[in-house]
Amino acid sequence: MQPTISIVLPTYNGSKFIRTSIDSCLQQTFTDFELIIVNDCSTDDTASILKEYALQDKRIKVLKNRHNKKLPLSLNRGFEAAKGKYFTWTSDDNYYAPNALQTMLNEFENDQHTTDLVYANYTIIDDAGNVTGTRIFNNVYFSFFNWLGCGACFLYKAEIHKALNGYNPAAFLIEDYDFFVRAFLKYQFNYLPQTDLYFYREHAASLTSTQSSAIKDVSKIFLERQLSGLEKKLDEHEVALLYRKFAVYFAVQKNDTVKYDFYIQKLSAISKKEALITICYVPALKLYQTLIVSFHGCIAYLKSLITFLKLKALEALK
């Protein structure tokens, strides 16, 4: 019998938190789902934990990769085995509120003809499970520029995954953002502003903490690849904001004058004022960054000098 929802849970050495993640799935008020856990060659106790749970609940299916495939390919393998009408996935260090699936599914039932994907904000927790804040992703239809993606709490029709050929392995670190941008170009989203459906753990070992600068870099690269589609879908103001973002990025972060000139020209065609502001902003930002780096260099030098003088003073006293 086909389950209504397929949840994929990829894991690699996730034994520390994975019980909490699995329990949050099994404790959902909506129970017609399958949980497909993809073990990406874990070397800790993850395998034995998964075996234990699979024996307890027939909704759980465990897949094991023969070699470490990383997140995008692990997700794709899980969804290849999925049979649900709706898809979602979660991480081994995060967890759902008990009503998460039911709340998102209600949005489809209330608006079956126009909703293809539902997403919500989430609550941020630390390593110990303490609440440290919330993350708001914003309504993509209010402003694509201010939209931060669909986050980690979402539910979408299975047909979207198939139409987009799943997650792009080349987009490792931002595979979810890339997927959602591509989905946005073709499908209808529904935003839930609540933050109490999902709990996202930020800790020292999480990708969010260890790869934040790389994530920002890669996200710009893959967003640029979808620019032609976004130019057709978004209004002129939103397109101008994207041109400005790319102009600043290529000038300040990459020192790429060719790309900078290209986006300044495209921005100027829409708004001479915004182009002029950007032209003034770029050198100001570069100067600011140079001063910050120089300041930190001076502080480091002074600390080193003070230490040196203290050692000399101690030697003189001997």
C-alpha positions, 0 to 999 in steps of 0.5 A, spaced: 500 500 500 502 506 498 504 511 504 502 518 503 508 521 505 515 518 504 521 521 509 528 520 507 533 521 513 540 520 510 546 519 516 553 519 516 556 517 523 550 520 526 549 516 532 549 522 537 543 525 535 539 520 531 535 517 536 532 523 537 531 524 530 528 518 528 523 518 534 520 525 532 518 521 526 515 515 529 511 520 534 508 524 528 500 525 529 500 523 522 502 516 521 501 514 514 508 515 512 515 511 510 521 512 513 527 511 509 534 511 512 540 512 508 546 510 512 552 513 508 558 508 510 557 510 518 563 508 522 560 509 529 554 506 532 549 508 527 548 501 523 546 498 530 541 503 532 538 503 525 537 495 525 534 496 532 529 501 530 527 497 523 526 491 527 521 495 532 517 499 526 515 496 519 515 503 516 522 504 517 527 501 511 534 502 512 539 502 506 546 502 506 551 505 501 557 501 499 561 507 499 560 514 502 556 518 497 555 525 500 548 528 502 545 529 495 546 522 492 544 519 498 538 523 498 537 521 491 538 514 493 533 514 498 527 518 494 529 512 488 526 507 493 520 512 496 513 510 494 509 516 497 505 521 494 509 527 498 516 527 499 520 530 505 527 529 508 530 530 515 537 530 518 540 526 523 541 531 528 534 535 527 527 533 529 520 534 528 514 537 532 509 531 533 504 535 528 509 537 523 507 532 517 499 533 519 500 541 519 504 541 512 499 536 509 493 540 511 495 545 506 495 541 500 488 538 502 486 545 503 489 547 496 490 541 492 490 545 485 495 550 486 500 548 492 506 543 490 510 545 496 509 547 503 515 550 507 516 553 514 521 556 518 524 553 524 527 553 531 534 553 532 537 549 538 544 548 540 548 541 542 544 540 548 538 542 545 537 549 548 533 553 544 537 559 541 533 562 536 529 562 530 530 562 523 525 566 518 525 564 511 520 569 508 515 568 503 518 567 496 512 571 493 513 577 497 521 578 495 525 572 492 531 577 494 529 576 501 527 569 501 532 564 504 530 558 501 525 553 504 529 551 510 529 544 513 521 543 514 518 542 508 513 537 504 512 537 496 509 533 491 513 527 489 512 529 482 517 535 483 523 530 485 522 526 479 521 532 474 527 536 477 531 529 477 532 530 484 538 533 488 544 535 484 551 532 486 555 538 484 551 542 488 554 539 495 553 544 501 547 547 498 543 541 494 537 543 498 537 551 496 539 549 488 533 544 488 528 549 491 530 555 486 529 550 480 522 548 483 520 555 484 521 556 477 516 551 475 511 550 481 507 553 486 510 554 493 506 555 500 509 559 506 507 557 513 510 563 517 510 558 524 517 556 527 514 551 532 514 545 527 521 543 526 528 544 531 534 545 527 541 543 531 547 548 530 553 545 533 560 545 532 560 539 527 554 541 523 555 543 516 552 550 517 557 551 522 563 548 519 562 550 511 558 557 512 563 561 507 563 555 502 556 555 502 555 562 501 560 562 495 557 556 492 549 558 493 551 564 488 554 560 483 548 555 482 543 561 483 547 565 477 546 558 473 538 559 474 538 567 472 535 566 465 529 563 468 529 568 474 529 574 469 522 571 466 519 569 473 521 575 477 519 583 476 524 588 474 525 590 481 527 583 484 531 582 478 535 588 479 536 586 486 539 580 483 544 584 478 546 588 484 548 582 488 552 579 483 555 585 481 558 586 489 559 579 489 564 578 483 567 585 485 568 584 492 569 577 493 572 574 486 575 581 483 572 579 477 572 585 473 569 582 467 563 579 471 562 586 475 562 590 468 557 585 466 552 586 471 553 593 472 551 594 465 545 589 466 543 593 472 544 600 469 539 598 463 533 597 469 535 603 474 541 608 473 540 610 480 541 603 483 547 602 478 550 608 481 549 606 488 552 599 487 558 603 483 559 607 490 558 601 494 563 596 492 569 601 493 567 603 500 566 596 502 573 594 499 576 599 503 572 597 510 574 590 509 581 592 508 581 597 514 578 591 518 583 586 516 589 592 517 586 593 524 586 586 526 593 585 524 595 591 528 592 588 534 596 582 533 602 585 532 601 589 538 600 583 542 606 580 539 610 586 541 607 586 548 609 579 549 616 580 547 617 586 551 615 583 557 620 577 556 625 582 555 624 585 561 624 579 565 631 577 562 633 584 564 631 582 571 635 576 572 
